[in-house]
Amino acid sequence: MWSDHREFAQEWIDAWNSRDLDRVLSHYEDDVVLTSPRVRLILGKDGTIRGKSALRDYMKRGMEKAPDLRFALARVFSGVGTVVLEFHRTDGRHAAEFMEFGPSGLVSRVSANYAAG
């Protein structure tokens, strides 16, 4: 679906910064699995979300909690069927997300990680 991982990364960042939830969700498979420590903070769950509907709820609540949140892309690490996006958040946090692409070229699995500190 994407010609290269850098193009995917920039579109993902731009989608988030547009705050267009449907645009952000267009990057993910219907059966996506996301694991993040932020899930506990936002939803009070165990850290894992399964399915696009649950992902929509999580992202919507996250956007509501942080209306000024913006991302700046730092680095893109390409793998075989995977990518890691390193980015900086406007709240000063540094983050990286490991993303695995499914057969359709959309993200099927995500593991979000945040710099300690």
C-alpha positions in Angstrom: 0.0 0.0 0.0 2.8 2.5 0.9 5.7 3.0 -1.5 8.1 3.3 1.4 8.1 3.4 5.2 9.2 7.0 5.3 6.1 8.0 3.3 3.9 5.9 5.6 5.5 7.5 8.7 4.9 11.1 7.4 1.3 10.3 6.5 0.8 8.8 10.0 2.2 11.8 11.7 0.2 14.2 9.5 -3.0 12.3 10.2 -2.4 12.6 14.0 -1.6 16.2 13.7 -4.7 16.9 11.7 -6.7 15.4 14.6 -8.9 13.6 12.0 -9.7 10.3 13.8 -10.9 8.6 10.6 -7.7 9.5 8.8 -5.6 8.1 11.7 -7.7 4.9 11.8 -7.3 4.4 8.0 -3.8 3.1 8.7 -5.0 0.1 10.7 -6.5 -3.3 10.0 -10.0 -4.1 11.4 -8.5 -6.7 13.8 -5.5 -4.6 14.9 -3.9 -5.3 18.3 -2.3 -2.4 20.1 -0.3 -2.6 23.3 0.6 0.5 25.2 1.2 1.7 28.7 -1.1 4.7 27.8 -4.1 2.2 27.5 -4.0 1.8 31.3 -4.0 5.6 31.8 -6.8 6.4 29.3 -9.1 3.3 29.6 -8.0 1.7 32.8 -7.5 -1.6 31.1 -4.6 -4.1 31.0 -2.6 -2.3 28.3 -3.9 -4.1 25.2 -6.6 -3.1 22.8 -8.1 -5.5 20.2 -10.0 -4.4 17.1 -10.5 -1.1 15.3 -13.6 -0.3 17.2 -11.8 -0.4 20.5 -8.9 1.4 19.0 -11.2 4.2 17.9 -12.6 4.6 21.4 -9.0 4.7 22.9 -7.8 7.2 20.3 -10.9 9.4 20.7 -10.5 9.5 24.5 -6.8 10.2 24.1 -7.4 13.1 21.7 -10.0 14.5 24.2 -7.6 14.3 27.1 -4.8 16.0 25.1 -6.4 18.5 22.7 -3.0 20.2 22.0 -1.1 17.0 21.3 1.1 17.1 18.2 3.9 14.8 17.0 7.2 15.5 15.2 8.8 12.6 13.4 12.4 11.9 14.5 13.4 8.7 12.8 12.0 5.8 10.8 13.4 2.2 11.1 12.4 -0.1 8.3 12.1 -3.9 8.7 10.6 -6.7 6.7 6.9 -6.1 7.0 7.5 -3.8 10.0 8.4 -0.3 10.8 9.4 1.6 14.0 8.5 5.3 14.2 10.4 7.4 16.6 8.7 10.7 17.4 8.5 13.5 19.8 5.3 14.7 21.4 4.5 18.3 22.2 4.3 17.4 25.9 8.0 16.7 25.8 7.8 12.9 25.7 9.7 10.8 23.3 8.0 7.7 21.9 8.5 4.9 19.4 6.0 2.6 18.0 6.7 -0.8 16.5 4.2 -1.5 13.7 3.7 -4.8 11.9 1.9 -4.7 8.5 -0.8 -7.2 7.6 -1.4 -8.7 4.1 -3.4 -5.7 3.1 -0.6 -3.3 3.8 -2.3 -1.8 6.9 -1.0 -2.0 10.4 -2.1 -5.2 12.2 0.0 -5.0 15.4 1.4 -2.1 17.4 3.6 -1.9 20.4 3.9 1.7 21.8 6.9 2.6 23.9 7.8 5.8 25.8 11.1 7.1 27.0 11.6 6.7 30.7 11.8 9.8 32.7 
